[in-house]
Amino acid sequence: MNAPAPKISFVSLGCPKALVDSERILTHLRAEGYELARKHDGADVVIVNTCGFLDSAKVESLQAIGDAMAENGRVIVTGCMGAQPDEIREKYPNLLAVTGPQAYESVVAAVHEAVPPAHDPFLDLVPPQGVKLTPRHYAYLKISEGCNNRCTFCIIPQLRGDLVSRPAADVLREAEKLVKAGVKELLVVSQDTSAYGIDTRYATSPWRDREVRARFYDLAKELGELGAWVRLHYVYPYPHVDEVIPLMAEGKVLPYLDMPLQHASPTVLKRMRRPGNQEKMLERIRSWRTTCPDLAIRSTFIVGFPGETEEEFEELLTWLKEAKLERVGCFQYEPVRGAPANAVAEAVPDEVKAERQRRFMETQQAVSLKLQKAKVGKRLPVIIDAAGPTVAKGRSKYDAPEIDGNVHVAFRRPVRVGDIVTVKIESADAYDLHGVAV
Ligand code: SF4
């Protein structure tokens, strides 16, 4: 008789990119016969995939490590915070191992040392599309690692290195497998999606009967042929982004752009050293909307960046009112240790940051509410994320999972998770829509 399979408990913190790393580690371990445990208690080892981007994320990561130590005691730490092992070891000296981001092999080696695999890996079946932590109907697709930009508030390039793009054919093969396994929505992620392929000089690779370039437009077009919703995240406004908008108008990829702009004042953007050409953003957004009238833009902004004056902040508010972005997040600047931004100008006092964030959100809520109300009466395709006996929760094309709003759907005929149903929208608030399946 086989020995029982060793059990791993896994905590995945941070952004969608970290989630993709977690999925890769788990796919590897599952292939070797490890099983996933539901709780720390009783697992043979716990892996905590940490996020160390902001101080608040570090606190959350340290808390998760502390919980794992208390409930189990055999803990391996990986992920972004693992790039600063001393800080973690100081607090938790008895960890089994600490490895940095993208260090799949070191994590797997640490697991082998802590609890060797019990099975013959050939007997252990992993679904061919790998192990996914997201529900079966949507999946994150990571197209590159690292980043060539040097935004002054960010330490990701220090943690993850320069841009390394995957060959287009590799990405497409993974996407095809996911779609064959039932995935209905592919969420394209990276640190800088529109820079895809710059490091390989847009190298081609063989896909089906043709050569495909590792280039943002070419990849988006090919992904659009696979029959799933394709959603583009972390797209910076390089000039060639304009080429992708017609694909959205044709329905090949979703009319959705997740474009973290961070600010609108040219002087703040300069201090941030942001990539892309943000000077004429309003004009460009207008022209994108002419090409694709139902384009939804999601963005995030930082208020209280060092040296931000009241005038610069007002510039941002005015811009926001004119741009009328569908979905917006706003963060107060947090001084990340090691980020050059802390030295570019004087810090903005905490109470000013909080007040600016409040004013920003008030301004945006009025914009969002108006845009949301304009959807009342329309019939929208909605992908179902969760279904009860008479009501379900899903998302329109304009909403990404976890970060955007939901559509609450009443229905008569049963719907299942992953179905895409047409919903007549009956009411709206600033975040969510409510309607009936027709
Ligand atoms: S684009 Fe800027 S914020 Fe984004 S990962 Fe690169 S350096 Fe960081």
Residues whose N, C-alpha, C, O or C-beta is under 5 A from the ligand:
A	BS01	SF4	C147 N149 R150 C151 C154 I156 Q191 D192
